[in-house]
Amino acid sequence: MAINVKKDGNNATVSYSGRLDTTTSGDFQKALNQVISESIDSLTVDLRDTDFISSKGIRVLVAAKKEMGEKNVTIINANPAVTEIIRNLGLLRLFGMN
């Protein structure tokens, strides 16, 4: 697992690599909460190197969106398996995915 945070003004990108599951989601949630607490205007979550996401990982993403309110939370670079899970849950629009 690796988490990388990059800020560009009031925009932040959080990159996650590895399995996003019950074991690792706590650290990911802490990283997202820290970034969100810095009053950012938009959050991008890069899942390029995320090979699996569990229901707990999905809950962390939904909680981040809830914390951001009307501000943008976008997921980018999700692999087909992760995208399919998000699609099956009806969350594509929530995270600005096509």
N, C-alpha and C positions, 0 to 999 in steps of 0.2 A: 504494500500500500504506500502510495505517495500522494501528498496534497501540495499543490503549488498555487500561490495567490499572487496575482498581478493586478495592480491598480493603475488606472489611467484617468486622472482627474477624479470625477465622481462615479466612474464606472469600474467594476471589478470583474475579473475572470478567475474562477477557481477551477483548476484542473485536478482531476482525480484519476489515479491509475490503480488497477488491481480489482479485486472483488469488493463490491459494495454490499455488505451484508450485516447481519447482527453484530458480528465481531468488530467490524471496522466502522460502522455507521456513526458511532459516538464521536470519534475523532473528526469525521467529516462534518458532523453537525456543529461541533465546536468551531471549526474553521469558518463555516458559513455564518454562524451567529456572530463571530468576531467581525467579519467583513460587513455584515448587515448593520451592526451597531455603529459603524463609522459613517452612517448617513449617506450611503451611496444612492445614486439615481437608477442604476441598472446593474443586474448581476447576470453574468454568463457562466454557465457550468459546462466545462469541456470534459466530455466523457470519452475522448479518443482512445484512451488506454484502459477503459473499464470493460472487463470481459464478462461481468455478471452483476446484476442488481436484484436484490431481494425486496420483499415487501417493506422491510425496515428501511432500506435505502430509498425506496419510493416515498415513504412517509417523511423522511428527512427533507427530500426535495419539495414535497407539498408544504411542509412546515415553513421552509424558507420562502416559498411563494406567499404564504399567508402573512409572514412577517413583513415582506416587501409591499404588501397591499397592492395598490394600483401600479406600482413601478414594475418595470420589465424584469422578468426572470426567463432566460433563454437557455435551453440545452442545445449544445452543438456537438458534432462529431460522434454521436452515439453509434455504436455498431448495430448491425441489423437485429441481433437478438435483444439488445437493450431497447432499441426503438420499438420492436414488436411488443414487448412487455408494456411500455408506456402507451402504445396504441391500444392494446387490449383493455387497458384500464380507462381509456377515454381521456387521456391527459395531454394529447398532442398539442391542442390549442392553448392549454394552460401554460405550456412552456415554449410557445412560439416555434414548434416543430412542424414540418410539413409531412 
